[in-house]
């Protein structure tokens, strides 16, 4: 098998697929070795394997690593040589790695988020069946009376079977999501950061815990602008020649946390006069969708300063710019 390893002075750079022979060579290297690789997915087992043998593994930002190479020819060997050169020159863009506990809490939040999305799809299908029968109840369809009305619709054949199986799926998802909600609330009660953020109007334990475990260490971010950029809530920009061109938000961050902040921002805009005024002003000037994203950005800034200063929202200073370099992650 081909080895995708380049080593020098106790450093190892790995690019491409790791075959059995390459893996055996890497873990059998004598003494502590500092290894570097691009950050792919599903590498927890590999991190544990190297840690058990006393080696240090650094995960690098794949986008920034690729940006340092101007040539268009990409091979595993060239990638490994590039990684090794960056490590030798101390220019390796190392990512921050969360703890095992933080990763486990992230899995809890991701699992719940995925199930909520599945439930939304099931509800949309049931709404479609009801609309085909001339029944338009919107949110009332999920009340006890709406459920009874849905079950009594005169459906036959495969349409009736579809309704029956969708209702079973909905009941199962409601039960699972309820259990996960309880687990998130219990985890948030044990997390001092989540407890602090939960005190902000409109922010619940789910959003507070997701914000806490996603950012991990607040000291990684020197300014609130970096948090906004890290979450992908800052606008994309292509400015040149003294002309500023701003686009849609970059969406270069955690999509789950971004959606939670948008949802929490709508609740906060009803409870916080400052956010309500800003929302109404931008809604009339542009569009409600733009105003929702703006409130989500302001909410992220407020949560950042609450965490940074360990003070409630009423005592924190709020500042931030829509554009700033992303913090080291």
N, C-alpha and C positions, 0 to 999 in steps of 0.2 A: 504493500500500500504506500501511497505517496505521503510523505511527511510535510506538513505545512508549518514547520517550526524554523525560526531563525533565532539563535541564541548568541549572546556575547556579554561578557562581564556580569554574569549572574542575572541577566535579563532574558525574558522569553516573550516573543510576540507571536500570536497565533491568529491566522486568518483562514476563512473557509471551513470546510467540514473536518472534524477531528476523527480520523480513522482509529481503529483499535491499536495499530502500531504506534501512531502519533501520540495517542493518549498514554500508552504504556511508557513511552520515552519521557513524556512530560512529567508524569507522577514519580518516575524513578530517578529524576535528576537529584544529585547529592546536594545537601545543604539547603538553606532557605533561598528560594528563587522568587524574584518579583516578575510576575507574568502580567501581560496586558493583552486585551482583546476588545473588539468592538462589542457594544452592548446588544446582544440578541435577546430573544425570549427563551424561557425555560432552561435556565442555566444554574438553578439553585443547587442541583445535584453536583455540578462541576465545581461550584464554589466550595461546597462542603468537602469534596474530595481533596481539593488542594489545601484547604485549611487543616485537614487531618494530617497532612504530611508536612505542615509547617511552611507552606508556600503562600505568598501574597498575590492575590488576583485583583487587578484594577480593570474596571469596565470603562471604556471610553465612549464619548459622544460620537456616534457613527457619522452624523452630518458634518460635524466640525473636522473629523479626521479626513473625510473624503474631500472637503473643501481645501485642504492643504496640498492635495495632489492635482496638478494642472493637466497632466497627460490623460488621454482618453482610454489608454490600454489598461484594463483591470484584470489582474490575475491574483490567485491566492498568494503566490510568492511575492508579487509586488506589494500587495496589501501588508503582508507580514514584514517586509523590509521597511515599509513606511511606518508601521507601528513601532518597530524597533528603533528607528531613527528618532521618532518623536519622544520615546522613553529615554534614550540616551541624551537628548538635548533638553530634557525636562519640559517638553512642550506637549506632553500627552494630556488630552482633555478628559481628565478623570471625572466620572460621575459619582455623585453621592449615593451610597447604598443604604437603604433602610434596614432596620434590625429585623430579626425573624418575627418578633411580636408585631411590629408595624406591618410587615408583609401579610401576616395572618389576618389582621384587622382589615387590610385592604381587600383580601379575598372575601371576607364577610360582606363588605360594602359592595363589591363588584357583583357578588352572587345575588344580593338583594336587588341591585340596580337592574341586572339582566332579567330577573323574574318580574319586576315591575314592568319592564318593556314588553315581556311576553303577555302579561295580563292586559296591557293596553291594546295589544293586537287582538286578543280574544274578545275584548269588549267592543272593539271596532267592528269585528265580524258579526257580533250579535246585534249591534246597532243597524248594520246593513240588513240583516234578516228582518228586523222590526220595520225598518223604513220600506222594505219591499211589500209589507202588509199594510202600509199606510199608517203606521204607529210612529209618532215622533215625540219621544219623551225626554231625549237628551239625558241629563244627569238623573232625572227621576226614574229612568229605567233600572237603576241600580238600587232603588229602594225596595222595601218588601212588597209594596203594591205593584211596582214596576216588574219585579221578578215574577209575580203571579201572572201579570198580563203577558209577559214574554212566554211563559210556559203554556198559556192557553191559546196562543196564536194557532190558527187552523192550518198547520203545516202537514205535509204528507211526504212519503217516500224518503229520498236521501236528504231532503231539506230538513225534515223532522229529525233524522238521525244526526245531521250536522248540529242542529240546535241542542240536542241532548248531550252530545259529546263536548260541545263548547261550554255548556253549563257545568259539566263535570270538571273540565279543565279549570274553569273560573273558580269553582269551589276549592279545588286543590291548591291553586296558586294563592288564593286568599289566605288559606290556612298556613302555607309555607311562608308567605310574606309576613304574616302576623307573628310567627315565631322568630323570624329574622329581625323584625322591628324590636321585639323584646330583647333580643341578644344585643342589638346595637345600643339600645337605651342602657342596658346593664354595663356595656363596655364604656359608654360615654360617662357614666357615673363614676367609673374608676379612673378616668383620665382627667387630670386637673385642667389641662388646656381646653378640652372639650367642655368641661363644666363652665369655664370662664366664657367661652365663645357662645355657649348656649344662652347666656344672659342677654344677648343682643335681641331686641324685638324682631320677631319674624324668623329667627334662626332656631331650628330644633336640634335635637341630639344627632340626627343623621347628618345634617350639613356640618355641624360643629365637629363631629368625629372625622368626617371625610376631609375637612379642611386641615385638621390637626395631623392626621397620619399621612396626608399627601405632601404637605410641606415638611413634616418631620422635625427639622431643626430650624427655628425661626432665625437663628444667627447666620444662616446661609445667605440671608437676604438683607443687604444693607439699607435698602429703601423699599417703600411700598410699590414703586414703579417696577421693581424687579419681580415682585409677586404677581402683579397684573400681567406682565409679560410671560412669566412662568406658567400661568393658567390659560394663556392664549386669549385674553380679553383685551389686548391692545390692538389697535388697527394696524393693518399692513401698510407699508409706506414705500413709495418709489419717487423720491424727490431728487431733483437735479437742476443745476443752473439757476438756483434761486427760486425755483417753483416747487411748492410742496404739493404732493399728490398722496392723499390718504385713501385707503381702501377699506374693505370689510375687516372684521377682526381676524387675527392670524390663525386662531384655533390650533396653536402649536403646543397646547398643554393637555391636561387631563380632561377629557370630554365629560366624564361623570361628574367631577367637581364643578365644572363649568355649568352644566345643566342644573345641578343642585343650587348653585348660587343664583341662577336666573329664577328658579322657583321660589327660593327664599327671599330674593329681592322683591318679588311681587307682594309678598306678605309684609316685608319691611316697609315698602312704600305706602302701605295703608296705615302703618303704625307710627312711623317716624315722619314728622312734618317736613323736615329738611329734604328727605328722599322723595316724599310725595310731591313737593313743589318742583323738584328737579325732573321727576317723571312726567308730570303734567305739562311742564314747559316744553320738554323735548318731544313729547307725544304730539302736541299740536304743531310743532315746527316741522317734524319729519314723519315718524311712524312709531306706532306702539312697540314694534319689535326692536327698533333701535333704542327706544327708551328703556326697555327691559334689560338690554345688554348694558346700557349705561348704569342703571341701578345696580346690576350685578357687579360691575367694576367698582363702584363706590362701596358696595358692601364688602368686597374683598379687601379694600383698603382699610375700612373700619375694623374688620376682624384682624387684619395684620397689626394695627396699632394697639388694639386691645391685648393681643398676645405679646407684643413687643414691650408694652409698658405695664402689663399686668393690671390694667385699670378697666373699669366698665366703659361702655361706649360713650357715655356722657362726659367722661373725663379725658378722652383721648383726642389728640390732634389729628386731623385728616388732611393728608396731602398725597399727591401722586400725579404722575404724568402719563399720558397714554403710550408714550414710546420711551423705552429704555432697554439697554442690553440685558439679555436674559442672565440670571444669576447662574453660577456654577451649580450643576445639579448632580 
